């Protein structure tokens, strides 16, 4: 009898299952989704636009209040409600952009802050995009390597997070993240 093949590539770190999925992050039923945000927390277009449309105007209204004192610093993460999305929270992470100095170090710090905000909110299930890949120009292999490094470091310790899904948009991103996942196995 052959062993069942997982529907999605997955890795178990301590007591947490990390999966790679090709799903719309705005439709997932999770405690929190992560959004790679701009310093002014404007939802804008693309993924941010989808959050605004599907989640409703209450999200941007809350973000405007959060950013009232000025832009969010690179590497920081803030939490808002998720409006009408299937999640309870959105963790807005202001990470590095392509060609900034020390992209890997800044992305690692951003990931640590996201995971800390998730723990503070009691998040058990968490969905990430490919952090910084796509619009912000961080190569998918770099994003995958750093994300898995941060996840391994955090999830190997004491954590309440049990389910992590990384939502990838296309085949090249998926392959890059599969390689990063395999490097940890």
TORPA-4810 file (N, C-alpha, C, O; in nm, 3 decimals):
<nodes>
NODE_1_0.085_-0.118_0.000_0.000_0.000_0.000_0.089_0.124_0.000_0.182_0.134_0.081_X
NODE_2_0.062_0.219_-0.091_0.142_0.340_-0.100_0.096_0.443_0.003_-0.021_0.451_0.038_X
NODE_3_0.193_0.521_0.050_0.161_0.628_0.145_0.085_0.738_0.073_0.110_0.765_-0.045_X
NODE_4_-0.007_0.802_0.143_-0.083_0.912_0.086_0.010_1.031_0.062_0.099_1.059_0.143_X
NODE_5_-0.010_1.098_-0.047_0.070_1.214_-0.080_-0.004_1.338_-0.030_-0.124_1.353_-0.052_X
NODE_6_0.069_1.428_0.037_0.007_1.551_0.089_-0.044_1.635_-0.027_0.021_1.644_-0.131_X
NODE_7_-0.160_1.698_-0.008_-0.219_1.784_-0.110_-0.130_1.905_-0.136_-0.125_1.956_-0.249_X
NODE_8_-0.062_1.950_-0.035_0.027_2.065_-0.046_0.158_2.026_0.022_0.159_1.955_0.122_X
NODE_9_0.271_2.074_-0.034_0.398_2.048_0.036_0.390_2.103_0.178_0.343_2.214_0.200_X
NODE_10_0.438_2.024_0.273_0.433_2.071_0.411_0.555_2.026_0.488_0.625_1.932_0.451_X
NODE_11_0.576_2.098_0.598_0.688_2.074_0.686_0.636_2.091_0.828_0.561_2.185_0.855_X
NODE_12_0.675_2.002_0.917_0.636_2.016_1.057_0.757_2.069_1.134_0.865_2.010_1.131_X
NODE_13_0.736_2.181_1.201_0.839_2.241_1.286_0.784_2.240_1.428_0.688_2.310_1.458_X
NODE_14_0.845_2.159_1.513_0.796_2.143_1.650_0.653_2.090_1.642_0.633_1.976_1.599_X
NODE_15_0.553_2.168_1.681_0.414_2.122_1.675_0.333_2.198_1.570_0.210_2.192_1.570_X
NODE_16_0.401_2.268_1.480_0.334_2.351_1.382_0.352_2.295_1.242_0.463_2.255_1.204_X
NODE_17_0.243_2.291_1.166_0.248_2.248_1.026_0.258_2.373_0.939_0.177_2.464_0.949_X
NODE_18_0.360_2.375_0.853_0.379_2.484_0.757_0.351_2.426_0.619_0.413_2.328_0.578_X
NODE_19_0.256_2.488_0.546_0.216_2.439_0.413_0.236_2.546_0.308_0.221_2.665_0.335_X
NODE_20_0.271_2.502_0.188_0.274_2.589_0.071_0.143_2.565_-0.004_0.109_2.451_-0.035_X
NODE_21_0.072_2.672_-0.033_-0.057_2.659_-0.101_-0.068_2.760_-0.215_-0.006_2.866_-0.213_X
NODE_22_-0.147_2.724_-0.314_-0.180_2.819_-0.421_-0.327_2.852_-0.403_-0.414_2.798_-0.473_X
NODE_23_-0.353_2.939_-0.310_-0.489_2.980_-0.277_-0.492_3.130_-0.260_-0.389_3.195_-0.241_X
NODE_24_-0.612_3.186_-0.268_-0.632_3.329_-0.248_-0.630_3.355_-0.098_-0.719_3.311_-0.025_X
NODE_25_-0.529_3.427_-0.053_-0.511_3.452_0.091_-0.632_3.524_0.151_-0.661_3.507_0.269_X
NODE_26_-0.701_3.604_0.070_-0.816_3.680_0.123_-0.938_3.592_0.147_-1.034_3.637_0.209_X
NODE_27_-0.935_3.467_0.100_-1.048_3.377_0.119_-1.023_3.270_0.225_-1.114_3.193_0.257_X
NODE_28_-0.903_3.263_0.279_-0.871_3.158_0.376_-0.940_3.181_0.510_-0.957_3.294_0.555_X
NODE_29_-0.979_3.072_0.571_-1.034_3.077_0.707_-0.919_3.051_0.803_-0.888_2.936_0.836_X
NODE_30_-0.858_3.159_0.848_-0.745_3.154_0.941_-0.766_3.264_1.045_-0.850_3.353_1.027_X
NODE_31_-0.691_3.258_1.153_-0.700_3.363_1.254_-0.647_3.496_1.202_-0.702_3.602_1.233_X
NODE_32_-0.538_3.490_1.124_-0.478_3.614_1.073_-0.413_3.592_0.938_-0.359_3.485_0.909_X
NODE_33_-0.420_3.695_0.855_-0.346_3.698_0.730_-0.243_3.810_0.740_-0.263_3.909_0.810_X
NODE_34_-0.133_3.793_0.668_-0.027_3.892_0.667_-0.034_3.967_0.535_-0.053_3.908_0.429_X
NODE_35_-0.019_4.099_0.544_-0.015_4.185_0.426_0.116_4.261_0.427_0.151_4.323_0.528_X
NODE_36_0.190_4.256_0.318_0.317_4.328_0.304_0.280_4.471_0.269_0.248_4.501_0.154_X
NODE_37_0.284_4.558_0.367_0.225_4.691_0.358_0.323_4.801_0.320_0.445_4.785_0.327_X
NODE_38_0.265_4.912_0.280_0.340_5.035_0.258_0.351_5.107_0.392_0.267_5.085_0.480_X
NODE_39_0.452_5.193_0.410_0.467_5.264_0.538_0.345_5.348_0.578_0.320_5.369_0.697_X
NODE_40_0.267_5.396_0.479_0.149_5.477_0.511_0.024_5.390_0.532_-0.084_5.443_0.556_X
NODE_41_0.039_5.257_0.523_-0.067_5.159_0.542_-0.184_5.175_0.444_-0.294_5.125_0.471_X
NODE_42_-0.162_5.243_0.331_-0.266_5.251_0.228_-0.278_5.113_0.163_-0.177_5.053_0.126_X
NODE_43_-0.400_5.065_0.149_-0.419_4.933_0.089_-0.388_4.933_-0.060_-0.343_4.831_-0.112_X
NODE_44_-0.410_5.044_-0.129_-0.370_5.055_-0.269_-0.440_4.956_-0.360_-0.558_4.927_-0.345_X
NODE_45_-0.361_4.904_-0.458_-0.418_4.812_-0.557_-0.363_4.671_-0.534_-0.299_4.646_-0.432_X
NODE_46_-0.387_4.582_-0.628_-0.338_4.445_-0.616_-0.395_4.375_-0.494_-0.516_4.381_-0.468_X
NODE_47_-0.309_4.308_-0.419_-0.349_4.235_-0.298_-0.415_4.329_-0.198_-0.514_4.293_-0.135_X
NODE_48_-0.360_4.449_-0.183_-0.418_4.548_-0.092_-0.557_4.589_-0.136_-0.647_4.604_-0.053_X
NODE_49_-0.575_4.606_-0.266_-0.707_4.639_-0.319_-0.807_4.528_-0.292_-0.923_4.554_-0.258_X
NODE_50_-0.762_4.404_-0.308_-0.851_4.289_-0.280_-0.891_4.286_-0.134_-1.006_4.256_-0.101_X
NODE_51_-0.798_4.318_-0.045_-0.830_4.324_0.098_-0.936_4.431_0.122_-1.033_4.407_0.194_X
NODE_52_-0.917_4.549_0.063_-1.012_4.657_0.082_-1.151_4.625_0.029_-1.251_4.655_0.094_X
NODE_53_-1.157_4.564_-0.089_-1.285_4.531_-0.151_-1.355_4.418_-0.073_-1.472_4.430_-0.037_X
NODE_54_-1.283_4.310_-0.048_-1.344_4.193_0.018_-1.365_4.213_0.167_-1.460_4.161_0.225_X
NODE_55_-1.275_4.288_0.229_-1.284_4.309_0.374_-1.370_4.428_0.413_-1.423_4.433_0.524_X
NODE_56_-1.384_4.523_0.323_-1.466_4.640_0.350_-1.386_4.761_0.395_-1.268_4.751_0.429_X
NODE_57_-1.452_4.875_0.395_-1.391_5.005_0.425_-1.342_5.016_0.569_-1.255_5.099_0.598_X
NODE_58_-1.395_4.935_0.659_-1.355_4.946_0.800_-1.206_4.919_0.819_-1.145_4.972_0.912_X
NODE_59_-1.147_4.839_0.732_-1.004_4.806_0.746_-0.920_4.931_0.720_-0.834_4.965_0.802_X
NODE_60_-0.943_4.999_0.607_-0.863_5.119_0.578_-0.888_5.227_0.681_-0.797_5.302_0.716_X
NODE_61_-1.011_5.236_0.730_-1.042_5.336_0.834_-0.957_5.310_0.959_-0.899_5.402_1.017_X
NODE_62_-0.950_5.183_1.000_-0.868_5.148_1.117_-0.720_5.174_1.091_-0.648_5.220_1.180_X
NODE_63_-0.674_5.145_0.969_-0.534_5.169_0.933_-0.501_5.318_0.936_-0.392_5.356_0.979_X
NODE_64_-0.593_5.401_0.890_-0.570_5.545_0.893_-0.550_5.593_1.036_-0.469_5.682_1.060_X
NODE_65_-0.624_5.535_1.131_-0.606_5.571_1.272_-0.471_5.522_1.324_-0.405_5.592_1.401_X
NODE_66_-0.431_5.402_1.283_-0.302_5.346_1.329_-0.184_5.429_1.280_-0.083_5.440_1.350_X
NODE_67_-0.194_5.485_1.162_-0.083_5.559_1.103_-0.093_5.709_1.130_-0.017_5.788_1.075_X
NODE_68_-0.187_5.748_1.214_-0.211_5.889_1.244_-0.089_5.969_1.285_-0.080_6.087_1.253_X
NODE_69_0.004_5.909_1.353_0.124_5.979_1.401_0.235_5.982_1.297_0.336_6.050_1.317_X
NODE_70_0.218_5.912_1.187_0.322_5.910_1.084_0.341_5.769_1.031_0.281_5.674_1.081_X
NODE_71_0.426_5.756_0.929_0.444_5.624_0.866_0.502_5.519_0.961_0.570_5.551_1.059_X
NODE_72_0.474_5.395_0.928_0.525_5.281_1.004_0.668_5.254_0.955_0.694_5.253_0.835_X
NODE_73_0.758_5.232_1.047_0.899_5.210_1.012_0.919_5.074_0.945_0.846_4.978_0.971_X
NODE_74_1.018_5.069_0.857_1.055_4.943_0.793_1.088_4.841_0.903_1.155_4.873_1.001_X
NODE_75_1.042_4.720_0.884_1.059_4.604_0.973_0.948_4.595_1.079_0.937_4.493_1.147_X
NODE_76_0.867_4.697_1.094_0.761_4.694_1.194_0.636_4.625_1.139_0.619_4.611_1.018_X
NODE_77_0.551_4.582_1.230_0.424_4.518_1.195_0.316_4.568_1.291_0.339_4.579_1.411_X
NODE_78_0.199_4.597_1.236_0.085_4.641_1.316_-0.035_4.554_1.282_-0.039_4.492_1.175_X
NODE_79_-0.131_4.549_1.371_-0.246_4.460_1.355_-0.373_4.541_1.344_-0.394_4.638_1.418_X
NODE_80_-0.459_4.501_1.250_-0.593_4.559_1.239_-0.694_4.445_1.238_-0.657_4.328_1.229_X
NODE_81_-0.820_4.481_1.249_-0.926_4.383_1.228_-0.926_4.345_1.081_-0.860_4.409_0.999_X
NODE_82_-0.999_4.241_1.046_-1.003_4.192_0.908_-1.135_4.220_0.839_-1.161_4.167_0.731_X
NODE_83_-1.219_4.303_0.900_-1.345_4.337_0.835_-1.427_4.214_0.803_-1.453_4.131_0.890_X
NODE_84_-1.468_4.203_0.676_-1.554_4.092_0.633_-1.476_3.970_0.583_-1.537_3.874_0.535_X
NODE_85_-1.343_3.973_0.594_-1.264_3.855_0.553_-1.293_3.740_0.649_-1.353_3.760_0.754_X
NODE_86_-1.250_3.620_0.612_-1.270_3.502_0.697_-1.170_3.495_0.812_-1.173_3.401_0.890_X
NODE_87_-1.082_3.593_0.822_-0.983_3.600_0.929_-1.032_3.698_1.035_-1.123_3.777_1.011_X
NODE_88_-0.971_3.691_1.153_-1.003_3.787_1.258_-0.913_3.910_1.250_-0.956_4.022_1.278_X
NODE_89_-0.786_3.888_1.210_-0.688_3.995_1.207_-0.614_4.000_1.074_-0.606_3.901_1.001_X
NODE_90_-0.560_4.118_1.045_-0.461_4.134_0.939_-0.337_4.192_1.006_-0.344_4.291_1.078_X
NODE_91_-0.223_4.127_0.983_-0.096_4.179_1.033_-0.029_4.248_0.916_0.010_4.184_0.818_X
NODE_92_-0.015_4.380_0.927_0.041_4.463_0.821_0.190_4.478_0.848_0.230_4.541_0.946_X
NODE_93_0.272_4.422_0.760_0.417_4.420_0.779_0.482_4.515_0.679_0.464_4.501_0.558_X
NODE_94_0.558_4.610_0.730_0.631_4.702_0.643_0.774_4.649_0.632_0.859_4.674_0.717_X
NODE_95_0.797_4.576_0.525_0.928_4.516_0.505_1.011_4.591_0.404_0.968_4.694_0.350_X
NODE_96_1.131_4.541_0.378_1.220_4.607_0.283_1.172_4.595_0.139_1.090_4.509_0.106_X
NODE_97_1.223_4.683_0.056_1.196_4.682_-0.087_1.325_4.645_-0.159_1.435_4.657_-0.104_X
NODE_98_1.311_4.601_-0.283_1.424_4.562_-0.367_1.530_4.673_-0.370_1.498_4.791_-0.378_X
NODE_99_1.653_4.633_-0.364_1.771_4.719_-0.371_1.796_4.802_-0.246_1.883_4.890_-0.248_X
NODE_100_1.723_4.779_-0.140_1.759_4.842_-0.012_1.881_4.769_0.043_1.909_4.655_0.005_X
NODE_101_1.952_4.834_0.130_2.064_4.768_0.198_2.010_4.660_0.290_1.904_4.676_0.350_X
NODE_102_2.082_4.551_0.303_2.053_4.443_0.397_1.908_4.391_0.388_1.837_4.381_0.489_X
NODE_103_1.866_4.359_0.267_1.730_4.309_0.247_1.703_4.187_0.334_1.598_4.179_0.398_X
NODE_104_1.797_4.092_0.337_1.773_3.968_0.413_1.760_3.997_0.562_1.670_3.944_0.628_X
NODE_105_1.846_4.081_0.617_1.839_4.114_0.759_1.710_4.187_0.794_1.647_4.159_0.896_X
NODE_106_1.670_4.281_0.709_1.546_4.356_0.732_1.424_4.266_0.719_1.329_4.278_0.796_X
NODE_107_1.426_4.177_0.619_1.312_4.086_0.602_1.302_3.990_0.721_1.192_3.958_0.766_X
NODE_108_1.416_3.943_0.771_1.416_3.856_0.888_1.356_3.929_1.009_1.275_3.872_1.082_X
NODE_109_1.395_4.053_1.029_1.341_4.133_1.140_1.191_4.157_1.122_1.115_4.152_1.219_X
NODE_110_1.147_4.181_0.999_1.005_4.198_0.970_0.928_4.071_1.006_0.823_4.078_1.070_X
NODE_111_0.980_3.957_0.965_0.915_3.828_0.996_0.906_3.807_1.147_0.803_3.762_1.197_X
NODE_112_1.013_3.838_1.218_1.012_3.822_1.365_0.903_3.908_1.426_0.833_3.865_1.518_X
NODE_113_0.888_4.032_1.377_0.784_4.121_1.429_0.644_4.071_1.396_0.554_4.082_1.479_X
NODE_114_0.626_4.017_1.277_0.496_3.959_1.240_0.460_3.845_1.335_0.349_3.839_1.388_X
NODE_115_0.555_3.755_1.355_0.530_3.639_1.442_0.504_3.683_1.586_0.421_3.623_1.655_X
NODE_116_0.573_3.786_1.631_0.548_3.838_1.766_0.407_3.896_1.777_0.337_3.870_1.875_X
NODE_117_0.365_3.975_1.676_0.228_4.030_1.678_0.125_3.916_1.678_0.023_3.925_1.747_X
NODE_118_0.151_3.811_1.601_0.060_3.696_1.597_0.049_3.632_1.735_-0.061_3.600_1.781_X
NODE_119_0.162_3.613_1.802_0.161_3.554_1.937_0.083_3.644_2.034_0.004_3.595_2.115_X
NODE_120_0.105_3.774_2.025_0.036_3.869_2.114_-0.116_3.860_2.100_-0.189_3.882_2.196_X
NODE_121_-0.163_3.830_1.980_-0.307_3.821_1.953_-0.361_3.679_1.973_-0.481_3.656_1.955_X
NODE_122_-0.277_3.585_2.010_-0.323_3.447_2.032_-0.357_3.374_1.903_-0.440_3.283_1.903_X
NODE_123_-0.292_3.411_1.795_-0.318_3.350_1.664_-0.271_3.204_1.664_-0.159_3.174_1.706_X
NODE_124_-0.357_3.115_1.616_-0.323_2.973_1.602_-0.296_2.941_1.455_-0.206_2.863_1.424_X
NODE_125_-0.374_3.001_1.364_-0.356_2.977_1.221_-0.325_3.109_1.151_-0.392_3.210_1.172_X
NODE_126_-0.221_3.105_1.067_-0.165_3.227_1.010_-0.132_3.203_0.863_-0.074_3.100_0.828_X
NODE_127_-0.168_3.299_0.776_-0.138_3.288_0.633_-0.050_3.403_0.589_-0.075_3.519_0.621_X
NODE_128_0.055_3.368_0.515_0.152_3.466_0.463_0.146_3.469_0.310_0.116_3.368_0.247_X
NODE_129_0.174_3.586_0.251_0.209_3.588_0.109_0.359_3.558_0.099_0.425_3.536_0.200_X
NODE_130_0.412_3.558_-0.023_0.557_3.551_-0.041_0.609_3.689_-0.004_0.600_3.782_-0.085_X
NODE_131_0.662_3.705_0.115_0.695_3.836_0.171_0.793_3.914_0.083_0.908_3.875_0.065_X
NODE_132_0.743_4.026_0.028_0.824_4.116_-0.051_0.844_4.074_-0.195_0.894_4.153_-0.276_X
NODE_133_0.807_3.951_-0.231_0.822_3.905_-0.369_0.709_3.968_-0.451_0.606_4.008_-0.397_X
NODE_134_0.729_3.977_-0.579_0.626_4.039_-0.663_0.649_4.189_-0.671_0.757_4.233_-0.710_X
NODE_135_0.550_4.266_-0.634_0.552_4.411_-0.650_0.674_4.478_-0.587_0.729_4.571_-0.644_X
NODE_136_0.717_4.431_-0.470_0.828_4.496_-0.401_0.965_4.447_-0.445_1.067_4.495_-0.397_X
NODE_137_0.968_4.351_-0.538_1.091_4.315_-0.607_1.191_4.227_-0.536_1.301_4.207_-0.587_X
NODE_138_1.157_4.173_-0.421_1.250_4.080_-0.355_1.240_3.947_-0.428_1.131_3.892_-0.442_X
NODE_139_1.352_3.894_-0.475_1.347_3.767_-0.548_1.283_3.656_-0.462_1.310_3.646_-0.342_X
NODE_140_1.198_3.575_-0.524_1.129_3.469_-0.452_1.224_3.376_-0.376_1.193_3.338_-0.263_X
NODE_141_1.340_3.337_-0.433_1.431_3.251_-0.356_1.480_3.318_-0.227_1.496_3.250_-0.125_X
NODE_142_1.503_3.448_-0.230_1.546_3.521_-0.111_1.431_3.527_-0.010_1.451_3.502_0.109_X
NODE_143_1.312_3.559_-0.058_1.195_3.565_0.029_1.173_3.429_0.097_1.153_3.423_0.218_X
NODE_144_1.176_3.322_0.019_1.153_3.188_0.074_1.258_3.150_0.177_1.224_3.100_0.285_X
NODE_145_1.384_3.173_0.145_1.494_3.139_0.237_1.477_3.211_0.371_1.485_3.149_0.477_X
NODE_146_1.453_3.341_0.365_1.441_3.420_0.487_1.314_3.384_0.564_1.317_3.374_0.687_X
NODE_147_1.205_3.366_0.493_1.080_3.330_0.562_1.095_3.198_0.638_1.055_3.187_0.754_X
NODE_148_1.154_3.097_0.572_1.170_2.968_0.640_1.270_2.977_0.754_1.253_2.909_0.856_X
NODE_149_1.373_3.058_0.740_1.468_3.079_0.850_1.395_3.138_0.971_1.414_3.092_1.084_X
NODE_150_1.313_3.239_0.947_1.238_3.303_1.057_1.136_3.207_1.117_1.123_3.199_1.239_X
NODE_151_1.066_3.134_1.032_0.965_3.040_1.083_1.032_2.931_1.166_0.983_2.897_1.274_X
NODE_152_1.142_2.875_1.117_1.210_2.770_1.193_1.256_2.822_1.328_1.237_2.757_1.430_X
NODE_153_1.317_2.941_1.328_1.364_2.999_1.454_1.252_3.022_1.554_1.267_2.992_1.672_X
NODE_154_1.141_3.076_1.507_1.030_3.108_1.597_0.953_2.983_1.640_0.927_2.963_1.758_X
NODE_155_0.918_2.900_1.543_0.832_2.785_1.572_0.904_2.673_1.648_0.839_2.586_1.706_X
NODE_156_1.038_2.675_1.650_1.114_2.575_1.726_1.105_2.600_1.876_1.133_2.511_1.956_X
NODE_157_1.067_2.721_1.912_1.052_2.756_2.054_0.909_2.739_2.100_0.830_2.667_2.038_X
NODE_158_0.875_2.806_2.209_0.739_2.799_2.262_0.649_2.890_2.180_0.675_3.009_2.168_X
NODE_159_0.544_2.833_2.124_0.453_2.908_2.038_0.313_2.850_2.043_0.294_2.731_2.065_X
NODE_160_0.216_2.936_2.022_0.077_2.892_2.012_0.034_2.873_1.867_-0.075_2.823_1.840_X
NODE_161_0.119_2.913_1.775_0.088_2.900_1.632_0.101_2.754_1.592_0.204_2.691_1.616_X
NODE_162_-0.004_2.699_1.531_-0.004_2.557_1.494_-0.019_2.533_1.344_0.012_2.425_1.295_X
NODE_163_-0.068_2.634_1.271_-0.095_2.618_1.129_-0.046_2.743_1.056_-0.096_2.853_1.080_X
NODE_164_0.053_2.725_0.967_0.104_2.835_0.886_0.087_2.796_0.740_0.128_2.688_0.698_X
NODE_165_0.026_2.885_0.665_0.011_2.863_0.521_0.080_2.977_0.448_0.059_3.095_0.479_X
NODE_166_0.162_2.941_0.351_0.227_3.040_0.268_0.159_3.033_0.131_0.169_2.933_0.061_X
NODE_167_0.091_3.141_0.097_0.013_3.149_-0.027_0.100_3.204_-0.139_0.150_3.317_-0.131_X
NODE_168_0.117_3.125_-0.242_0.205_3.162_-0.353_0.123_3.179_-0.480_0.027_3.106_-0.505_X
NODE_169_0.164_3.276_-0.561_0.084_3.315_-0.677_0.109_3.235_-0.802_0.015_3.206_-0.877_X
NODE_170_0.234_3.198_-0.828_0.265_3.136_-0.956_0.367_3.024_-0.940_0.422_3.004_-0.832_X
NODE_171_0.390_2.952_-1.049_0.479_2.837_-1.046_0.623_2.875_-1.007_0.683_2.802_-0.927_X
NODE_172_0.682_2.984_-1.059_0.819_3.017_-1.017_0.829_3.044_-0.866_0.924_3.000_-0.801_X
NODE_173_0.732_3.117_-0.810_0.733_3.141_-0.664_0.721_3.008_-0.591_0.794_2.982_-0.495_X
NODE_174_0.629_2.924_-0.636_0.606_2.795_-0.570_0.734_2.713_-0.569_0.771_2.656_-0.466_X
NODE_175_0.802_2.705_-0.683_0.926_2.626_-0.693_1.033_2.681_-0.599_1.103_2.605_-0.532_X
NODE_176_1.047_2.814_-0.594_1.146_2.877_-0.507_1.119_2.844_-0.361_1.212_2.817_-0.285_X
NODE_177_0.992_2.846_-0.322_0.958_2.817_-0.183_0.968_2.668_-0.152_1.004_2.631_-0.041_X
NODE_178_0.938_2.582_-0.249_0.959_2.438_-0.229_1.106_2.410_-0.203_1.140_2.327_-0.118_X
NODE_179_1.195_2.478_-0.276_1.339_2.459_-0.257_1.382_2.507_-0.118_1.461_2.442_-0.051_X
NODE_180_1.328_2.622_-0.076_1.362_2.675_0.057_1.312_2.581_0.167_1.379_2.560_0.268_X
NODE_181_1.193_2.524_0.146_1.136_2.429_0.242_1.221_2.303_0.247_1.252_2.252_0.356_X
NODE_182_1.260_2.252_0.132_1.341_2.131_0.126_1.476_2.149_0.195_1.530_2.054_0.251_X
NODE_183_1.530_2.270_0.191_1.659_2.297_0.256_1.650_2.282_0.408_1.751_2.258_0.474_X
NODE_184_1.530_2.295_0.464_1.512_2.280_0.610_1.487_2.134_0.650_1.507_2.096_0.765_X
NODE_185_1.443_2.053_0.555_1.404_1.915_0.587_1.524_1.828_0.620_1.508_1.709_0.648_X
</nodes>
